[in-house]
Amino acid sequence: MLKINQNRLWNRLMTMAEIGGTPKGGVCRVALSEEDKRGRDLFIEWCTAAGCTVEVDPMGNIFARRAGIDPNLPAVMIGSHLDSQPTGGKFDGVYGVLAGLEVIECLNDHNVKTKHPIEIVSWTNEEGARFAPAMIGSGVFAGTFSLDYAYSRTDKEGKTLGEELVKIGYQGTAPLGQRAYKATFEIHIEQGPILEAEEKSVGIVTGVQGIHWYDLILTGKETHAGPSPMSYRVDPVKAAIPVLQQVYQLAETYAPHARVTIGYLDASPGVKNTVPGQLKISLDLRHPDADILEQMDSDLKSIIAEVSEHTTVQSELEDIWYSPPVAFDPNCITAVQAAVDQLQIPAMQMVSGAGHDAVYLAGYAPTSMIFIPCEDGLSHNELENAFPEDVEAGTNVLLHATLSMAEQLE
């Protein structure tokens, strides 16, 4: 049975990790930085050596194609991203890109021909760490964002995405979004603890959780901490306590798939001896079922409405962002499941709790994902780690799922 070259893939992962490597063993290769450029250059060098034709579109998305027998047929796409968090790890994103390259290298080694072309993609600015929002390269490709909108995004220094794309030499000219695909696969570390806890080497990803972000602003009245008795205060922090308890209760009410996260609490003016005049709280609600996520939204608004009814604190809930749940293509999922069965790899079906480029691709072409475990569920962390045997197992599943869709020729 056809198998990938695990040593070649692992060595390339470690070589790429040297670009932007950090003292703690992680990676800092943020989008459109000099380190990102060096990573892109190396990837293209490897792809060219593997016989691929390489194109870059105006968003800086890189496409490396291995020809099929019939060039008029839609390709099978494999890919992810090369950019990282400022304190990221060696596997997030880059594994999906280099696993795609290893699939092509394996086919070359064994002189395997496919009816459909196979294409690797590296998307621009998936992380969103420098230019928000995240996943903007795939989003522009799939028509979710306009190119002008993407170019206008700025970093903390006021530099625009468009300017920085030109600066590193990756504003390409290939037609934007005018590419046909029979199927697309993205392989990724899980970024969570489930596969490791269940002792599974592969996750067959059936979809992505819906995500709803909010900012809750509670406004009271600033006053001196000492002279002001408790009964006279209009304290937004005190008003927040029962709200936070009820918000966390939503996760239990809609368990086991519901997720509730309070990412930050910002009290203003933020002085030890002053009762805050305002408290800003971020809220992140997630669920893979759109109807349940809508019910969680309704429950949240009811909880917030009670604040003004029972206190003199004013409340305002700002709806920041909504990403609906995504169901992946049944045929792509079946191809992954068949590969798992063929290779006899311990696996389980699961839903992704994080957003990926596959979210936008799913609205453009038939799509699914493959997960492998990461140690202790750590990601977006310099200590992020995946084990060679899992990297190999996942890539072999990717290889055979791709071959089934690209129609291997005997």
Residue pairs with C-beta under 8 A, 6 or more apart in sequence:
1 342
1 343
2 106
2 110
2 112
2 399
2 400
2 403
3 106
3 396
3 399
4 102
4 103
4 105
4 106
4 392
4 395
4 396
4 399
5 102
5 105
5 106
5 109
6 388
6 391
6 392
6 395
8 102
8 105
9 98
9 99
9 102
9 391
9 392
9 395
10 388
10 391
12 46
12 98
12 101
12 102
13 90
13 91
13 94
13 95
13 98
13 391
14 90
15 42
16 39
16 42
16 43
16 82
16 90
16 94
16 98
17 27
17 90
17 94
19 27
19 29
19 35
19 38
19 39
19 42
20 27
20 28
20 29
20 33
20 35
20 36
20 38
20 39
20 84
21 27
22 28
22 87
22 382
24 87
24 382
24 383
25 90
25 382
25 383
26 87
26 88
26 89
26 90
26 381
26 382
26 383
26 384
27 84
27 88
27 89
27 90
27 94
27 382
28 35
28 84
28 85
28 86
28 87
28 88
29 35
29 36
29 39
29 82
29 83
29 84
29 88
30 36
30 83
30 84
30 85
30 86
30 127
30 129
30 130
31 83
31 124
31 125
31 126
31 127
31 129
31 130
31 131
31 161
32 60
32 83
32 124
32 125
32 130
32 131
32 161
32 164
32 165
32 167
32 168
32 170
33 130
33 168
34 168
36 82
36 83
36 168
37 168
37 169
37 170
39 82
39 94
40 62
40 82
40 122
40 168
40 170
43 62
43 64
43 82
43 97
43 98
43 101
43 122
44 54
44 62
44 64
46 101
47 54
47 64
47 101
47 104
47 120
48 54
50 64
50 66
50 101
50 104
50 105
50 108
51 66
51 108
52 64
52 65
52 66
52 104
52 120
53 64
53 65
53 67
54 62
54 63
54 64
54 65
55 62
55 63
55 65
55 172
55 174
56 62
56 63
56 170
56 171
56 172
56 173
56 174
57 63
57 141
57 172
57 173
57 174
57 175
57 176
57 177
58 147
58 171
58 172
58 173
58 174
58 176
59 124
59 136
59 137
59 140
59 141
59 147
59 150
59 165
59 176
60 124
60 125
60 137
60 165
60 170
60 171
60 172
61 121
61 122
61 123
61 124
61 137
61 138
61 141
61 172
62 121
62 122
62 170
63 119
63 120
63 121
63 174
63 179
64 101
64 104
64 119
64 120
64 121
65 75
65 117
65 118
65 119
65 120
66 104
66 107
66 108
66 114
66 117
66 118
66 119
67 117
68 75
68 113
68 114
68 115
68 116
68 117
68 118
68 406
69 113
69 114
69 115
69 409
70 115
70 116
71 117
73 115
73 116
73 117
73 182
74 116
74 180
74 181
74 182
75 116
75 117
75 118
75 119
75 179
75 180
75 181
75 182
75 406
76 114
76 116
76 117
76 118
76 119
76 181
76 182
76 183
76 184
76 185
76 402
76 405
76 406
77 118
77 119
77 120
77 121
77 181
77 183
77 184
77 185
77 361
77 365
78 96
78 99
78 100
78 103
78 118
78 119
78 120
78 121
78 184
78 185
78 186
78 187
78 398
78 402
79 96
79 97
79 100
79 119
79 120
79 121
79 122
79 123
79 184
79 186
79 357
80 93
80 94
80 95
80 96
80 97
80 100
80 121
80 122
80 123
80 126
80 186
80 187
80 188
80 356
80 357
81 93
81 94
81 96
81 97
81 122
81 123
81 124
81 125
81 126
81 127
81 137
81 357
82 93
82 94
82 97
82 122
83 93
83 124
83 125
83 126
83 127
83 129
84 92
84 93
84 94
84 127
84 129
85 92
85 127
85 129
85 380
86 129
87 380
87 381
87 382
88 127
88 380
88 381
88 382
88 384
89 378
89 379
89 380
89 381
89 382
89 383
89 384
89 385
90 384
90 385
91 189
91 374
91 384
91 385
91 386
91 391
92 188
92 189
92 191
92 379
92 380
92 384
93 126
93 127
93 188
95 187
95 188
95 189
95 372
95 386
95 391
96 186
96 187
96 188
97 120
97 121
97 122
99 187
99 391
99 394
99 395
99 398
100 120
100 121
100 187
100 398
101 120
102 395
102 399
103 118
103 395
103 398
103 399
103 402
104 118
104 120
106 112
106 399
107 114
107 118
112 403
112 408
112 409
113 408
113 409
114 403
114 406
114 407
114 408
114 409
115 406
115 407
115 408
115 409
116 182
116 405
116 406
116 407
117 406
118 402
118 406
119 179
119 181
123 135
123 137
123 138
123 141
123 357
124 136
124 137
124 165
124 170
125 131
125 134
125 135
125 136
125 137
125 161
126 134
126 135
126 137
126 138
126 356
126 357
127 134
128 134
128 135
128 136
130 155
131 153
131 154
131 155
131 161
132 153
133 139
133 153
133 321
134 355
135 355
135 356
135 357
135 359
135 360
136 145
136 150
136 153
136 161
137 150
137 357
138 357
138 360
138 361
139 145
139 150
139 360
140 146
140 147
140 149
140 150
140 176
140 177
141 176
141 177
141 360
141 364
142 177
142 360
142 361
142 363
142 364
143 177
143 364
144 360
144 363
147 176
150 161
150 162
151 160
151 161
151 162
151 165
152 160
152 161
152 162
153 160
153 161
154 160
154 161
155 161
155 164
162 171
165 171
177 364
180 365
181 364
181 365
181 366
182 365
182 366
182 405
182 406
183 329
183 331
183 332
183 335
183 365
183 366
183 367
183 368
183 405
184 332
184 358
184 361
184 365
184 366
184 367
184 368
185 332
185 336
185 367
185 368
185 369
185 370
185 398
185 401
185 402
186 356
186 357
186 358
186 361
186 367
186 369
186 370
187 369
187 370
187 371
187 372
187 394
187 395
187 397
187 398
188 356
188 369
188 370
188 371
188 372
189 371
189 372
189 373
189 374
189 379
189 384
189 386
190 196
190 203
190 371
190 372
190 373
190 374
190 377
190 379
191 353
191 354
191 374
191 377
191 379
191 380
192 353
192 354
192 374
192 377
192 379
193 376
193 377
194 203
194 350
194 377
195 201
195 202
195 203
195 348
195 350
195 371
195 372
195 373
196 373
196 374
196 375
196 376
196 377
198 348
199 346
200 346
200 347
200 348
200 373
201 345
201 346
201 347
201 372
201 373
201 389
201 390
201 393
201 394
202 340
202 345
202 346
202 347
202 348
202 370
202 371
202 372
202 390
202 393
202 394
202 397
203 347
203 348
203 349
203 350
203 370
203 371
203 372
204 333
204 336
204 337
204 340
204 347
204 348
204 349
204 350
204 368
204 370
205 328
205 333
205 349
205 350
205 351
205 352
205 368
205 369
205 370
205 371
206 327
206 328
206 333
206 349
206 350
206 351
206 368
207 288
207 325
207 326
207 327
207 328
207 351
207 352
208 288
208 325
208 326
208 328
208 351
208 352
208 354
208 355
208 356
208 358
208 359
208 362
209 257
209 259
209 286
209 287
209 288
209 325
209 351
209 352
209 353
210 286
210 287
210 288
210 289
210 290
210 293
210 322
210 323
210 324
210 325
210 326
211 284
211 285
211 286
211 321
211 322
211 323
211 355
212 284
212 285
212 286
212 293
212 296
212 297
212 319
212 321
212 322
212 323
213 282
213 283
213 284
213 320
213 321
213 322
214 282
214 283
214 285
214 300
214 317
214 318
214 319
214 320
215 280
215 281
215 282
215 283
215 317
215 318
215 320
216 243
216 280
216 281
216 282
216 283
216 304
216 315
216 316
216 317
216 318
217 278
217 279
217 280
217 281
217 315
217 316
217 317
217 318
218 236
218 239
218 240
218 243
218 278
218 279
218 280
218 281
218 307
218 313
218 314
218 315
219 236
219 277
219 278
219 313
219 314
219 315
219 316
220 233
220 234
220 235
220 236
220 239
220 275
220 276
220 277
220 278
220 279
220 312
220 313
220 314
221 233
221 234
221 275
221 277
222 269
222 274
222 275
222 276
222 277
223 232
223 233
223 274
223 275
224 273
224 274
224 275
225 272
225 273
225 274
225 275
226 273
228 275
233 275
234 311
234 312
234 313
235 275
235 276
235 313
236 267
236 276
236 277
236 278
236 279
236 313
237 267
237 276
237 279
239 307
239 311
239 313
239 315
240 265
240 279
240 281
243 303
243 304
243 307
244 262
244 281
246 303
247 260
247 262
247 283
247 300
247 303
248 260
248 262
250 258
250 260
250 285
250 296
250 299
250 300
251 258
251 259
251 260
253 299
254 287
254 292
254 295
254 296
257 287
257 288
257 289
257 292
257 351
258 285
258 286
258 287
258 292
258 296
259 284
259 285
259 286
259 287
259 353
260 283
260 284
260 285
260 286
261 283
261 284
261 286
262 281
262 282
262 283
262 284
263 282
263 284
264 280
264 281
264 282
265 279
265 280
265 281
266 279
266 280
266 281
267 276
267 278
267 279
268 276
268 277
268 278
268 279
268 280
269 276
269 277
270 276
283 300
285 293
285 296
285 297
285 300
286 293
286 353
287 293
287 296
287 325
288 325
288 351
289 325
290 324
290 325
293 325
300 317
301 317
304 315
304 317
305 315
307 313
307 315
308 314
308 315
323 355
323 359
326 358
326 359
326 362
327 362
328 358
328 362
328 367
328 368
328 369
329 362
329 366
329 367
329 368
331 366
332 366
332 367
332 368
332 401
332 405
333 349
333 368
335 368
335 401
335 404
335 405
336 368
336 370
336 397
336 401
337 347
337 349
338 400
338 401
338 404
339 396
339 397
339 398
339 399
339 400
339 401
339 404
340 347
340 397
342 400
343 393
343 396
343 397
343 400
345 393
345 396
345 397
347 397
350 371
352 369
352 371
356 369
358 367
358 368
358 369
361 367
370 394
370 397
370 398
370 401
371 394
372 386
372 390
372 391
372 393
372 394
373 386
373 387
373 390
374 384
374 385
374 386
375 383
375 384
375 385
375 386
375 387
376 383
378 384
378 385
